[in-house]
Each structure stands twice: as structure tokens, then as C-alpha cells.
């Protein structure tokens, strides 16, 4: 996928996020961003299953007034208690290219609304960054997980870019414990967009299975039936099925 096309997909994903989550609202609390009104049950939607990725709080880098992480540039620096407020917990998010983030949930126990909040950052190789989604959590009597979504955030590829999870504790609550357990990301895979020019002579772009056949060819799962053709109407033998599945699943004998 070209960088221009990937950037276009990212901008479309960002527009979808802004449409789904909404703009920041004024809330009677400490952190900005939309305050989640209730916990949402992130049931699977569409035809594909969701994968759940859990990032424990112990995987996060803690950055407070005495450490050195700059929230604006997502880089390290030093500060003192005189001009640094609040705490940030940062962790990278690793998802395969071609995945789409459906829901993000954060497990917390907080005493007041918006005592803690969450932001998903996009960062490029030049240090530029953007906030893809941001929200705050309601107060809980105990631990609970609050979900934002559906988000529909695409991960077109992982070249010269990263995604950073940011859990923030509001300033002014140093003497009141606010607990952060984990971040839960629910995502699904999608089939890549079909190219403009067909790979096989007998599978034009108008063919109903064009996108899927092109994805098989681009993945190296099939080379067609010979002479530059795919033979889409030919029956599939068990041997051919074994080759398709083994390549698609990456099956191998351990050495």
C-alpha cells in the first residue's frame, strides 16, 4: 500500500472517529474530553469476529511531575513539581496491519467523574502526533471497565508510525488514590482493498470475488492456475486446499 493511500485511509479513520466519538464537551470535572456516560457492552458487529488485546497497567511507562515524558511530542524530557501536574501512563499499541479498532475500554476505580482519562495517539517518524480518540471516565464504587465505540479506527500499515496509549490522572488529586487496571482493545481484521489493475487475466476488476482473489495473490497464497490465469470457476482439490490453508495460516514444522 502506498504512503499516500495509507495516509488517506488514516484520515478517513480519523474522520470516522471524530464522527463516532464527538467533539470535546464541557464537563463538570477535572479532565477534558467526552465523559463516558455508561459502560457499553462491546458485542461483535458485522460478519467478522473481534480479537481482544489486553495491555496491563504494569506494561505502561509512568510519567509524572518528576519523570521525563512530554505529552505534546511523546518524547522524554525532565521537569519539576513546580510546573508539571498530573500523571500520564504511556504504552505502545501493537496491532497487525489491516486491522480496525472497534472498541477501547479502560479498567479503573476512581472517586470522582473525570479523575482519569484516556487518549489514543498517532505518532509519525518525524515526531508529529495526533489524538485519534479521547474520553474521560465516570466515578466507580469499585473497578469497572468503560468502553468507547464503535470507533472504526484503521491500522493501514506499521511503517514509520506508531500508536500510543495514554492514561492520564488529573492534577490536584495527589492525596486521593485513583486506580488504573488495564486497557482493553477490541479489533477485527479486514481484507485489503483490491488494486486498480487485475493480477490474473481471467479475473477482471468487475468479478464478484476480485478483491479476495487479489488478496490471495498479493499474500503469496496462490499463483493461479498457470498462463497468467486464476481459473475462478475450476474445482478445488484437497491438495490445493492444503496449500492455500498452510500458506494463509503460516503452518510449519518446528525445527
N, C-alpha and C positions, 0 to 999 in steps of 0.2 A: 504494500500500500504506500503511495507516495506521501511525502510530508504534507503537501497541500491538501490532499484528500483527508489525511488523518486530522489535520487542523480543522478542516471543515466539519468533520464528524464531532470533534471535541466542542466546537462552538454550538453545533446543534444540540449536543448533550447538555451544554451549559444553559442554553435557552430552555430546554425541557425542564431542567432543574429549577430555574427561576420561575417557570410557569407552575410547576407542581408544588414547590415549597412556598413561593410567595416572597414578597419583599420583607425587609426587616420591619417589625411592628414595635410600637412603643409599648413597653410592658412595665408594670409596677414592681420592678425587681432590679437586680444588680447587673446582669449581663445582657447585652443586646442580642438581636436575632429573634426569630419567631419562637415563642414559648409553646412547646408541645402541650396540647390540651388533654390528651389521654394516651394511654398505651394502645397501639394498633396491633392487631393480630396479623402478621405478615404472611397471609396464606399465599400459596403459589397461584400465579395467574398466567394465562396463556397456555401454550402447549408444551413448554419445556420445564423441566424440574429446576429447582433452585439448589444451589450449593451454599452451605453456611460456613463462613470463616470466622473464628473467634480469635481476637487478639487480647490476651490477658493484660491487666494493668501492669503486671510485672515485666512486660515487654516494652513498656514506654520509658522514654527518657524524661526525667523530671527536670523542669526548668523553672526556678523561682527567682526571687529577688537577688539571690546570692550566686546564681549559676551564670551561664552564658549562652542563652539561646534567644535570638531575636525573632519575634513573631512575624514581623513585616517581611523579612528576607529569608526566613527559615535558615538562618545561619547562626554560628556561635559568636558571642561577644560577652563582655563582663559588665556587671552593673552592681550597684549597692542598694541597700534598703531605702535609701533616700529618694530614689526616683524609679524604682521598679515595684510594681504592685501586682498582686495575684500570682497564681501558679499556672503553668502550662505543662501538660503531659503530651509528648510527641512520640509517634511511632510510624514507621513506613507501612504502607499498604501494598502488598504484592498480589496482584491478580493476573491471570493469563490474558494475553492479547485476544481481543474478540469477545471479551466478557462484558456484561452490562450489570451495573449495580442497581438492585431493586429497592432494598431497604437498608438503612443503617440504624442499629439500636445501640444504646449505651446503658450499661447497668450501673446505677448509682443509688446512694442513700443520702438525701440532702434534707436540710431543716427548713429552708425557705425556697420559694419559687426562684428559678434562675440563679441559684447559688453556684451552679455549674452549667457549662455549655459545651457545645461540640462544633467543630468546623472541619470539613474535608478540604484540604488544599491541593491544588495542582501546581507543580513546580517544574520549570524547564531547566536546561543545562546552563543557561546564562544567569540564573538566579531570579528570574521573573516568576511571579506566583499569582494565583487567582483563587478566590474562595468559591468552591463549587456548591456547597450547601452549608448552612449554619443554623443552629437552633439551640434553645435552652431547655432545661428540664424542670418539670414541676417538683414540688417537695414531696417526699415519701415518708411514711411512718417507718419503713424499712427499705430493704433493697428491692428495686424494680427495674425493669428494662423498658425504656421509652424508644419508640421507633418513629423514624421519619420516612415517608414514602407513600406511594411508589415514586422513585427518583428518576429511573431511566438514564443513568449516567454511563456512557460508553467508555470502554478502555480500548481504543483502536490499536495501539501498539505501545511498547515499553522502551522505545528508542529516545534517548535524550529527554526523558521526563520521569517524574515520579509523583506519587500520591502520598500525602502525609496526613495522618490522623492527629487531631489536636483537641484534647480535652482540657478545658480551662476552668479554674476555680476563681470566682470573683474576688477582688480585693476587699479588704475590710472584714474578713471572716476568719482571721488568723486564730482566734480563740474558740471557734465553733468548728468541730470536725465535720468534714464533708467527704464521703467515701465514694471511690470510683472502683468498680469491679472489673469490667471488660467492655470491649466494643465488639458488636456482632454485625457482620456484613453478610447480607443475603444477595446472591448474584446468580446469573444464568449465562450460558454460552449462546452465541448466535452464529449462523453461517455467514461467511464473508460475502460482501456484495460481488456480483458477477462482473467480469471485465467487459469492456465495450466490444472487443473482438473475440470471437469464439476460438477455442483451442482445437476443437475437432470439426472436421468438415461436415459431418452428418448431425451435428447438434448446433443449429443456429441460435442466435440470441432470443428468437421467438419461441423456442422449445419450452414446454412447461417445466422441465427439470433442468433447464440450462444452468441456473445458479448453483444447484447441488452437484451437477456433473463437473462444472468448472472448479468447484471447491475440492472435489476428489483429485482432479488433475493437478491443481496447484499444490496440494498437500503431498503429492508423490504417491498417493494410494493407488492410482490407476494410470496406465499409459495408453489406455484404449485397446482396441482390438486389432490394430495394425493399419497401415496405409493412411495414417492421419485421421482415422475414424474411431468412434466410441462404440458403435453398434448398440444404440439405446434400446432397441426392440429385441435383441438377442437374449435367449435364456441364460441364466447364471448357473454355472456348475458349482458343486460343493467345493471343488478345489479353488475356483476363483473367489468364492465367498470366503474361504480360509485366508487367501492372500489379502483381500480387502480388509477383513477384520483385524488380522495380525498387524498390518501396516497402520490402520486407524488407531488401534489401541496401544501400539508400541510394544507388542508382546515379544519376549525374547527369553532364551535360556540363560540362567545365571552362569557366570564364568567360574 
